[in-house]
Amino acid sequence: KAGLAFTEYAPNVVKKTIGGTGRVEKAQNRMMIGVLLPKADPQTEDAADALAIAVCHAHHRTSAMLKAVLA
């Protein structure tokens, strides 16, 4: 209603972006967030999930921008 843009990602897309497969467990997700974002220290699984979604969005947004530039 406010006119804000948003994007949705299926859980398996986020898992594939973070762990290389769509079947990443919660513990593996937290470990990969530690590898990708060494200064991040998510205290909960929800916090690790939020960071995983942010990394996924950054990855897919960059890919979309590159496709637009190269097209």
C-alpha positions in Angstrom: 0.0 0.0 0.0 2.9 2.3 0.7 4.4 1.7 -2.7 7.5 0.0 -1.4 9.3 -2.6 -3.6 9.8 -6.0 -2.2 11.2 -9.4 -3.3 10.3 -12.9 -2.2 12.6 -15.9 -2.2 11.6 -19.5 -1.8 13.4 -21.2 1.1 15.2 -23.6 -1.2 16.6 -20.6 -3.2 18.0 -19.0 -0.1 19.5 -22.4 1.0 21.0 -23.0 -2.4 22.5 -19.5 -2.5 24.1 -19.9 1.0 25.0 -23.6 1.0 25.2 -24.6 -2.6 22.2 -26.9 -2.3 18.5 -26.5 -1.5 18.8 -28.9 1.5 20.9 -26.9 4.0 20.1 -27.6 7.7 19.8 -24.8 10.2 23.3 -25.5 11.8 24.9 -25.5 8.3 23.2 -22.2 7.5 24.6 -20.6 10.7 28.1 -22.0 9.9 28.0 -20.7 6.3 26.8 -17.2 7.5 29.9 -17.2 9.7 32.1 -18.0 6.7 30.4 -15.4 4.4 30.0 -12.7 7.1 32.9 -13.3 9.6 32.0 -10.4 11.8 28.4 -11.4 12.1 27.4 -13.4 15.2 23.8 -14.4 14.9 22.5 -15.3 18.3 19.4 -17.2 17.1 18.5 -19.3 14.1 16.0 -16.6 13.1 18.9 -14.1 13.0 21.0 -16.4 10.9 18.0 -16.9 8.5 17.6 -13.2 8.2 21.2 -12.8 7.3 20.9 -15.6 4.8 18.0 -13.9 3.1 20.0 -10.6 3.0 23.0 -12.4 1.4 20.6 -14.1 -1.1 19.0 -10.8 -2.0 22.4 -9.1 -2.5 23.5 -12.0 -4.7 20.4 -12.1 -6.9 20.2 -8.3 -7.1 23.8 -8.1 -8.3 23.2 -10.9 -10.9 20.1 -9.1 -12.2 21.9 -5.8 -12.5 24.8 -7.5 -14.4 22.3 -9.1 -16.8 20.7 -5.8 -17.5 24.0 -4.1 -18.2 25.2 -6.9 -20.5 21.9 -7.2 -22.4 
